[in-house]
Amino acid sequence: MQENIGELWCKIEIYNEYLKKISSLLTQIHTVEKMQKKAELELSMLKQKLENDSRAQYECRLLSTKQQCKARLCDMMEELSLVQKLKEDLEQEVPILRSRQ
């Protein structure tokens, strides 16, 4: 009986960590999405300027930022899906967690 209570508490702690992780990932996703949109906006504004070396370098930096944001968003979305699935699995396994929502 004592072992079951200890295991239950561990699962509840893990569940709480998943809730924190989901919140953190959603915040990070929002931030990266804003960075990506900003890079896209700056790129569109930059195309209206005259050609020179510093403009080309800045454009390369913005393109790199945009690509990095896209890759990071993909990674974070996959991680979010996994954590949400693990959270749902725990909710099915430990009925008391379903009532906490």
N, C-alpha and C positions, 0 to 999 in steps of 0.2 A: 504494500500500500504506500509506504514512504517513498519507494522508488518511483511509483506512478505520479505522486504529487511533485517530486523533483523534476521528472520528465515534463510534466504539464507546465511547470513554471518556466522551464527552459524554452518550451515551445511558445509560451506567451511572450517571453523576452525576445525571441527571434521574430515573432510577429510584430512586436513594437518596433524593432529595428527595421523591418520591411516597410512599415508605415513611414518612418523617418526617411528611409532611403527613397521611397516614392516621392515624397514631398521635395527632397533635395534634388532629385533628378528632374522633376517638373520645373523647378526654379532654374536649374542649369540649362535645360532645353530652351526655356524662354529667353535667357540671356544670350545663348548662342544664336537663336533665331534672330534676335535684334541685331547682333553683330553681322550676321549674314545679310540682312536687309540693308543695314547701313553701308556695307561694302558694295552691294548692288547699286544703291543710290549714288554713292560716290563715283562708281564706275560710269554710270549714265551721265553724271555731271562732268566728269573728266573728258568724256568724248567730245564735249563741246569746246574744249580748249585747244590751243595750238600745239603742234608736235614739237617736242624737244626731249633731251635725254632724261631730265628729272621727271618729266611727265610719264615717260615710258617706264621708268623704274617704279614710280608710284603705282602705275597701272598693274605692273607685275606683282607688287606687294598686295594690292587689293584683290587680284585674281587668286593669289595664293591664300589669302584670308578667307575668301569665299569658298574655295575648295576644302580648306581645313574645317571650316564650319559645317559644310555638307557632310564630310566624313565623321566628324564628331557627333553631329545630330543623329546620324545613322547608328553609330555605336550606342549612344545614350538611349535611343528608342528601343533598340534590341535589349539593352539592360533593363529598361523600364518594363518591357513586356515579360521578361523572365521573372523579375521581382514580383510583378503583379500576379503571375501564374503561381509562384511559390506561396504568396500570401493567400490566394484562393485555395490552394491545396491544404494549407494549414487550417483555414476556416472550415473546410470539409472534415478534416481530421479531428478538430477540437471545437465542438459545437458552441462552447461559451464565447468563442471569438466572433461568431456570427452576430451575436446579440450586442457586441460592442460598437457596431458600425453606426 
